[in-house]
Amino acid sequence: MLIILTYNAIILVGGGNMKKIIVLLVAILLFNTYTVFAKENPSLTVDNLTLSIGESYNININNKIRGSKYYWYSNDTDIATVNSKNGIVNAVSGGVTTIYCEITLPSGDVEKLFCQVEVIPPFFVNKYVAHAGGGFEDNVYSNTKEAILNSIENGFNFIEIDLTLTSDDKLVCSHGWDKNTYEAIGVDYEGVPTYNEFMSWKVQGKYDTVDADDLIGIMKEHPDLLIEIDLKKFGKARTRKAITQLVESAGRDEQILDRILMQFTSETAYFAIKEIYDFKYYQYFTYKSRIADELEDVIRFCKDNKITSIAVNYTVLTAEMIDEIKNNNLYLLAFTIDDEDLAQEFLDRGVDTICTNFIQ
């Protein structure tokens, strides 16, 4: 009698043709060898994950090997954390990070699996941001209380506001002191007003002007409201002065300041802002006359400093530029579009959010 030992059985063969027995043995060994090597390696149930802030997701493991040990960790816990024992991911703040699972096999060998996690900043969950408080009764650039409240009433959760300094260095909500702005808001004035002069104005003869304190007051009354601050092109000293007043108006309250997407127009301005207060979210505002030549440097600066997004004038925004920005895991805001079909075209091409006066 011949005893055949296989991968998962013992076969007793008595008498008969030895050649047939050998063929049977080879076939059984080949089958069992195939079974062993065909077994899939461990893998994660997802390779890419997109979450909103505060959202959780449980990443599981396919094809677990009995007796293995698992250790999970995040490459950047400021963006997303993970339970070290079970793969439950929690989204903390906007950005992209990698979640790793380190598997120690029974043999002592170590395998590392990973999943890229994108956490969407709250601003870019919105398709549209209302420009300069939002268009109101066919008027634009107003930054008035009526325009802001009208935008909120019409469903805008994300509103852009222009902040600038008066002649006596008080921070107010205005697009600036140039001729075009005065014509847009219907104010007959030349030069830079004092704070008292500005606050006494009636935009278009009837709307109320707003200062930094008023803006923070509106944010307190509407706790879900997100604000993008367009801080005008100041030098270092005036930038620090403006940010100091904004932060003081908010009482340095992180629950308010973390709802602000702080725009800056230069690297100098960015570092001047950070000297006063390090906002959670920043946006690099680019000038259409220079962006084509400077885009690579802008992207590099954003990535080096964990800056969330870039704003580009839609008239110079090419498909190649959109791809380059998005491929570097940056969010993209295009400004300013009031045609809904054109806005949708840019959204379809990869733009995250459109700055608009009137589209709802």
C-alpha positions in Angstrom: 0.0 0.0 0.0 1.2 3.5 -0.9 0.5 6.5 1.4 0.1 9.9 -0.4 0.4 13.0 1.8 -1.3 16.0 0.2 -1.7 19.6 1.4 -5.0 18.9 3.1 -5.5 15.1 3.1 -3.9 11.6 3.3 -4.8 9.2 0.5 -4.3 5.5 0.8 -3.6 3.8 -2.4 -3.4 -0.1 -2.7 -2.0 -2.0 -5.6 -2.6 -0.9 -9.2 -0.6 0.9 -11.7 2.3 2.9 -10.1 2.4 5.3 -13.2 -1.2 6.3 -12.6 -0.5 6.9 -8.9 2.4 9.2 -9.8 0.2 11.2 -12.2 -2.4 11.5 -9.5 0.2 12.7 -7.0 1.5 15.4 -9.3 -2.0 16.6 -10.1 -2.9 16.9 -6.4 0.4 18.7 -5.6 -0.1 21.2 -8.5 -3.7 21.9 -7.4 -2.7 22.6 -3.8 0.3 24.8 -4.9 -2.1 26.8 -7.0 -4.5 27.2 -4.1 -1.8 28.5 -1.8 -0.4 31.1 -4.3 -3.8 32.2 -5.6 -4.9 33.4 -2.2 -5.0 37.2 -2.3 -2.9 39.4 -0.1 -4.4 41.7 2.5 -5.7 45.0 1.0 -7.7 48.0 2.3 -11.4 48.3 1.4 -10.7 51.8 -0.1 -7.6 53.3 -1.6 -9.0 56.9 -1.8 -11.4 58.6 0.5 -13.0 62.0 0.5 -14.6 63.4 3.7 -16.0 66.6 5.0 -14.8 68.0 8.3 -16.2 66.2 11.3 -17.1 63.1 9.1 -15.9 59.6 10.0 -15.2 56.5 8.0 -14.2 52.9 9.0 -11.6 51.5 6.7 -11.6 47.7 6.7 -9.1 45.1 5.5 -9.7 42.4 2.9 -8.1 39.0 3.2 -6.9 39.2 6.8 -4.3 36.6 7.7 -5.0 34.9 11.1 -2.5 35.8 13.7 -1.4 39.1 12.2 -1.1 42.4 14.1 -2.4 45.7 12.8 -1.3 49.2 13.6 -2.9 52.3 12.0 -1.6 55.8 11.8 -2.0 59.1 9.9 0.7 61.0 8.1 -0.9 64.3 9.2 -3.1 64.3 12.2 -4.0 68.0 11.7 -6.0 66.8 8.6 -7.3 63.4 9.7 -6.8 61.1 12.6 -7.2 57.3 12.7 -7.8 54.9 15.6 -4.5 52.9 15.9 -6.4 49.7 16.4 -9.3 49.6 14.0 -9.0 52.0 11.0 -11.7 54.5 12.0 -10.8 57.8 10.3 -11.9 61.2 11.6 -11.7 64.3 9.4 -10.2 67.2 11.2 -9.4 70.0 8.8 -9.1 70.6 5.1 -6.2 69.1 3.1 -4.9 65.8 1.9 -3.1 63.2 4.0 -2.3 59.4 3.9 -3.6 56.8 6.4 -1.3 53.8 6.8 -2.0 50.3 8.1 1.1 48.5 9.2 0.6 44.7 9.2 2.9 42.4 11.1 2.4 38.9 9.7 2.8 35.6 11.8 6.1 35.1 10.0 7.4 38.4 11.3 7.3 40.0 7.9 5.7 43.5 7.8 3.4 44.8 5.1 2.2 48.5 4.8 -1.1 49.4 3.2 -2.2 53.0 2.6 -5.2 55.1 1.7 -5.1 58.7 0.5 -7.7 60.8 2.4 -8.9 64.2 1.2 -10.7 66.4 3.7 -12.7 69.1 2.0 -12.4 72.5 3.6 -15.9 73.8 4.6 -15.7 76.6 2.1 -15.4 74.4 -1.0 -18.4 72.3 -0.2 -20.1 75.3 -1.7 -20.4 75.7 -5.5 -20.8 79.5 -5.1 -19.5 82.3 -2.9 -21.3 85.7 -2.9 -19.0 88.4 -4.2 -18.6 91.6 -2.1 -21.5 90.6 0.1 -23.5 89.5 -2.9 -25.4 91.4 -5.6 -28.5 93.1 -4.3 -31.2 94.9 -6.3 -28.9 94.9 -9.4 -26.1 96.5 -7.4 -22.6 95.0 -6.9 -19.4 95.7 -4.9 -21.6 97.1 -2.1 -20.4 95.1 1.0 -23.4 96.4 2.8 -25.4 94.9 5.6 -28.5 94.6 3.4 -26.5 92.7 0.7 -25.0 90.3 3.2 -28.3 89.5 4.8 -30.0 89.1 1.4 -27.3 86.6 0.4 -27.9 84.6 3.6 -31.6 84.7 3.0 -31.1 83.4 -0.5 -29.1 80.4 0.7 -25.5 81.5 0.5 -23.5 79.9 3.2 -20.2 81.4 1.9 -19.8 85.1 1.3 -16.8 87.1 0.2 -16.1 90.5 1.9 -13.6 93.2 1.0 -11.8 94.8 4.0 -9.8 98.0 3.8 -8.6 100.8 6.0 -10.0 104.3 6.2 -7.7 107.4 6.3 -7.6 107.2 10.1 -6.7 103.4 9.9 -10.1 101.9 10.9 -11.0 98.6 9.3 -14.2 98.7 7.3 -16.0 96.6 4.6 -15.3 98.3 1.3 -14.0 97.3 -2.2 -11.7 100.3 -2.0 -11.4 104.0 -2.6 -11.0 104.1 -6.4 -13.2 105.8 -8.9 -14.8 102.6 -10.2 -15.8 101.5 -6.7 -17.4 105.0 -6.0 -19.4 104.7 -9.2 -20.5 101.2 -8.4 -21.8 102.1 -4.9 -23.3 105.4 -5.9 -21.2 107.6 -3.6 -20.0 111.0 -4.7 -16.7 111.3 -3.0 -13.0 111.7 -3.8 -10.1 110.3 -1.9 -10.0 108.1 1.2 -12.7 108.8 3.8 -12.3 108.9 7.6 -14.1 106.2 9.5 -16.9 108.5 10.6 -17.4 109.7 7.0 -17.6 106.1 5.7 -20.0 104.9 8.4 -22.3 107.9 7.6 -22.6 107.0 4.0 -25.7 105.4 2.4 -24.6 103.2 -0.4 -26.9 103.8 -3.4 -28.6 106.3 -1.2 -30.2 103.7 1.2 -27.9 100.8 2.2 -25.9 100.7 5.5 -22.1 100.5 5.5 -20.4 97.9 7.6 -17.2 97.8 9.7 -15.2 94.9 11.0 -17.2 94.8 14.3 -20.4 94.6 12.3 -19.1 91.8 10.2 -18.2 89.7 13.2 -21.5 90.5 14.7 -23.3 89.0 11.7 -21.0 85.9 11.9 -22.1 85.5 15.5 -25.7 85.7 14.6 -25.3 83.2 11.8 -23.0 80.5 13.2 -22.9 78.5 9.9 -21.8 81.4 7.8 -18.4 81.2 6.2 -16.5 84.3 5.1 -13.8 84.9 2.6 -11.8 88.0 3.4 -10.3 89.9 0.4 -7.7 92.0 2.2 -6.6 94.7 -0.1 -3.0 95.0 -1.3 -1.3 96.6 1.6 2.3 96.8 2.7 3.5 94.8 5.6 2.7 97.4 8.3 -0.8 98.1 7.1 -1.5 94.4 6.7 -0.6 93.8 10.3 -2.7 96.7 11.4 -5.8 95.4 9.5 -5.4 91.9 10.8 -4.9 93.1 14.3 -8.2 94.9 14.2 -10.0 91.9 12.6 -8.7 89.5 15.2 -9.6 91.9 18.1 -13.1 92.3 16.7 -13.5 88.5 16.9 -12.1 88.5 20.4 -9.5 86.0 19.1 -12.3 83.4 19.1 -11.2 80.4 17.1 -14.8 79.3 16.4 -15.2 82.6 14.5 -11.7 82.9 13.0 -11.7 79.3 11.7 -14.7 80.2 9.6 -12.6 82.8 7.7 -10.8 82.0 4.5 -8.1 84.6 4.5 -6.9 85.8 1.1 -3.5 87.3 0.5 -1.9 88.8 -2.6 1.8 88.2 -1.9 4.1 86.2 0.1 5.0 89.3 2.1 1.4 89.8 3.0 1.0 86.1 4.0 3.8 86.3 6.5 2.6 89.6 7.8 -0.8 88.1 8.5 0.8 85.1 10.3 2.7 87.4 12.6 -0.6 88.6 14.0 -2.7 85.5 13.8 -2.3 82.2 12.0 -5.6 81.5 10.3 -6.6 77.9 9.7 -7.3 78.5 6.0 -5.6 80.7 3.5 -6.1 81.5 -0.2 -3.5 82.8 -2.6 -5.2 85.5 -4.7 -3.5 85.8 -8.1 -3.4 88.6 -10.6 -4.5 87.7 -14.1 -1.6 89.7 -15.7 1.0 87.5 -14.0 -0.6 84.1 -13.2 0.5 82.3 -16.4 4.1 83.0 -15.6 3.9 82.6 -11.8 1.6 79.6 -11.4 4.4 77.1 -10.7 5.9 79.3 -8.0 2.5 80.0 -6.5 1.7 76.3 -6.3 5.1 75.6 -4.7 4.6 78.3 -2.1 1.1 76.9 -1.3 2.4 73.4 -0.8 5.3 74.5 1.3 3.1 76.5 3.6 0.0 74.2 3.7 -2.1 76.8 2.0 -5.5 75.4 1.0 -6.5 77.2 -2.2 -5.8 79.5 -5.1 -8.1 82.2 -6.6 -7.8 82.9 -10.4 -9.6 85.2 -12.7 -11.7 83.0 -15.0 -10.8 85.0 -18.1 -7.2 83.6 -18.0 -7.9 80.2 -16.5 -7.0 77.5 -19.0 -7.6 73.8 -18.9 -3.9 73.2 -18.3 -3.9 75.6 -15.4 -6.9 73.9 -13.8 -5.2 70.5 -14.2 -2.0 71.7 -12.7 -3.7 73.2 -9.7 -5.9 70.2 -9.0 -3.1 67.7 -9.5 -1.3 69.4 -6.7 -4.3 68.8 -4.3 -5.2 72.5 -4.1 -8.7 74.0 -4.2 -9.5 76.4 -7.0 -11.8 79.4 -6.9 -12.6 81.2 -10.2 -13.9 84.8 -10.1 -16.2 86.6 -11.0 -18.9 84.9 -13.1 -22.6 85.9 -13.3 -23.6 83.6 -16.2 -24.9 80.3 -14.9 -24.0 78.3 -18.0 -20.4 79.7 -18.0 -20.1 79.0 -14.3 -21.3 75.4 -14.8 -18.7 75.0 -17.6 -15.9 75.9 -15.2 -17.3 73.7 -12.4 -17.4 70.8 -14.9 -13.8 71.4 -15.9 -12.6 71.1 -12.2 -13.1 74.4 -10.6 -14.3 73.9 -7.0 -16.1 77.2 -6.3 -17.3 80.2 -8.4 -17.3 83.7 -7.1 -20.5 85.4 -8.3 -22.7 88.4 -7.7 -26.1 86.9 -8.6 -26.1 83.1 -9.3 -27.9 81.3 -6.6 
